[in-house]
Amino acid sequence: MKPAPFDYHRPRSLEEALVTLDRLGTTGTVMAGGQSLVPLMNRREVSPANIVDINFLVELSGITHEDRAVRVGALVRHAELERDAAVRRRNPLLAEAVPHIAHAAIRSRGTTVGSLVHADPTAEMPAVLVALGGSVELRSAAGGRTVPATEFFLGANRCCAAVGELAVAASFPVPPPRTGTAWLEVARQRGGRAVCGVAAVVTLDTGRRVERATATYAGVGATPVLVDLTEVMTGTRFDDLARWRAAADEGGSALAPADDLHASAGYRRHLARVLAERAGRLAAIRATGA
Ligand SMILES: Cc1cc2nc3c(=O)[nH]c(=O)nc-3n(C[C@H](O)[C@H](O)[C@H](O)COP(=O)(O)OP(=O)(O)OC[C@H]3O[C@@H](n4cnc5c(N)ncnc54)[C@H](O)[C@@H]3O)c2cc1C
């Protein structure tokens, strides 16, 4: 299938892009990697009148290693994150989740920030951003704002970017000392969308007891679901298997997954429990530095 006719705009600077988006209003649609937008257009599920191609805005490229975060520009492709050795060292959760996104060809074009804006409930990057307490920088002709991950995702394929706003970057905080992270997911085939994915973030005290633990789930709600497991786990030795099982049960009981073509709600809830237990234990072991 082919998309419906549209006008194509290729701004050469961020300034020009923001003015163009402002002028086009509701008729303007940003195109980054096109890996989600173009299939939707080809299937005529969306028919934007104007495409604003941001691929020539050099201001939006690059990964910046800031003191406490990895800042990812809007033109950074998933594959760039995957190849970045400093990302693997400083932000292992991000590095561990990226290879689960689709296939190499899609990761070489699709952008990480585009994935956040697209806000697919099964996508890896939104859950990772929420798990790490990250944020998204939005710019428009009227100014800019930074939105915390917990406020960014509004529903399935819905984020808080308003008409005329461009997401220019996302910040993925670097986990604090004695913190371990883990991403685990189950998909129907390698590179397929997650039926369920879990990001665990665990901080230990100096005696290897849990100080803070969270599980963030993808694929079990319209947006990523963050469950704080600290109350159940606090003071527990990092390798207390029974407590991790209890925490995962507690996390699972906070979820309300739905049935769909790919899995029943019951199977998703089962996966959420099993993956949270394993991811929590793995993150805790990693937090010991072992
Ligand atoms: C076969 C297939 C399998 C896939 N599997 C997975 C998967 O397993 N996990 C996963 O996470 N993703 C998956 N994807 C999606 C992929 O990760 C996309 O790259 C990503 O969702 C969107 O990034 P993009 O740069 O291609 O955005 P685009 O397709 O260009 O845009 C997507 C949407 O976001 C908006 N947008 C993009 N960038 C910006 C911006 N900077 N500011 C404002 N609005 C913006 C666009 O207007 C559009 O509405 C898959 C895609 C395909 C085709």
The ligand as an ORCA input file, in Angstrom:
! r2SCAN-3c Opt
* xyz 0 1
  C       8.712     -4.435     12.259
  C       8.919     -3.466     13.406
  C       9.188     -3.982     14.656
  C       9.391     -3.105     15.730
  N       9.642     -3.640     16.961
  C       9.853     -2.815     18.003
  C      10.149     -3.327     19.296
  O      10.259     -4.538     19.510
  N      10.314     -2.435     20.311
  C      10.214     -1.068     20.114
  O      10.374     -0.304     21.056
  N       9.953     -0.565     18.912
  C       9.773     -1.387     17.850
  N       9.525     -0.845     16.612
  C       9.436      0.623     16.481
  C      10.810      1.273     16.345
  O      11.512      1.229     17.579
  C      10.668      2.761     15.946
  O      11.923      3.161     15.527
  C      10.235      3.722     17.020
  O       9.050      3.359     17.653
  C       9.928      5.122     16.458
  O      11.091      5.744     16.147
  P      11.229      6.499     14.759
  O      12.451      7.344     14.880
  O      11.215      5.502     13.659
  O       9.954      7.447     14.741
  P       8.941      7.801     13.572
  O       8.383      6.560     12.975
  O       9.557      8.769     12.636
  O       7.823      8.556     14.430
  C       6.980      7.867     15.329
  C       6.012      8.867     15.956
  O       6.709      9.742     16.846
  C       6.659     11.095     16.394
  N       8.021     11.628     16.583
  C       9.187     10.978     16.316
  N      10.221     11.707     16.736
  C       9.719     12.823     17.278
  C      10.298     13.962     17.911
  N      11.623     14.072     18.055
  N       9.483     14.939     18.386
  C       8.136     14.834     18.247
  N       7.530     13.780     17.659
  C       8.304     12.790     17.187
  C       6.204     11.039     14.945
  O       5.476     12.188     14.590
  C       5.341      9.782     14.959
  O       4.063     10.102     15.452
  C       9.339     -1.685     15.523
  C       9.091     -1.177     14.236
  C       8.883     -2.052     13.192
  C       8.644     -1.475     11.820
*
